Amino acid sequence: MSWQTEFKDALRTNEDLEQFFEKTFPKTQYPLFIPKTFAEKIKIHGPNSPLWKQFIPHNDEVENKSGRYDPIGDITHSKGNQLIHRYQNRVLFTPTTICPVLCRYCFRKNELAEKDEVFNQNFAEAKNYLRANPQINEVIFTGGDPLILSNEKLAGFIQDFAELESIKYIRFHSRTPIILPSRIDEGLLAVLISAKEMFTRSMLMIHVNHGDELDAEIVEAIKLLTDAGIEVFSQTVLLKGVNDSTEILAELFSRLADISVKPYYLHPPDEALGAMHFYMSLEAGRRIVQPLHDLLPGWALPQYVIDIPGGEGKIPALNPESFVFSGTLINRQGLPIKV
């Protein structure tokens, strides 16, 4: 079965979900999307599994009214035309609002559900912005999920960015290799290899939160990427009830390192509206993460970082003095941040 067929055959409504799992589920204001091939894996692992908790709707999405619509400041730093410019030398590029699955903890779940104007498209103006800001040397494809784009569309964007002399690095952030491993086909590999040849450096950042996501099919798809010479990194979100254990994280990062994936970022959960049942305090996170330094070598240990609410950027999460003092959030320069 092609990845396009898997994508089209996904569960999209509560009725689809209930018929497939033969259970009732809460209706939320957030969209639902799970490919049936991945839903089969969720069904096998069961209701108490990390897979179920990450992707199946939960009552708390409706009942818990705390959290932020835009927890890391996408809207604040949006330049329109699919660009979010939070750091001086790099931009996020959002070519699509479509994902291969809808994660219930997603920090963009409200923006994506509401089709926020941050995703409005005008690629010509996006390129004009990059030309006017030559200090930007990296474009990070995010979304949505950029690997859901067709090979032709993805290749077109890559070619356009390669024509800008200032852009030296290109990065793709994606959940697709984990959710739709069939997407890693010869055509996509050719596109990613071409990106590697056009830029000083091209990287793929896969999103994976638990070792249960790395079955044999996924490992084989990742091997196709690494065998093709594509640099693969990972990012992980620390989620209450999913992977909030030193042992679970150590196993995940060890397995990733064993398949030539560099664990890059570990994020505390963002304070996203509709996802606060996954939230845990920074102090609780530190107690889980600190022991990893004794269990893993540095090359298998991701950076534990926090995206400061309001969009001020990432700072180390293990050192409390770097971002909170006497209950006040501060930046790298020690100045208070308004949130």
Summary of the structure (lengths in Angstrom):
residues: 339
radius of gyration: 19.4
end to end distance: 47.3
largest distance: 56.2
contacts: 1084
relative contact order: 0.12
helix: 40%
strand: 18%
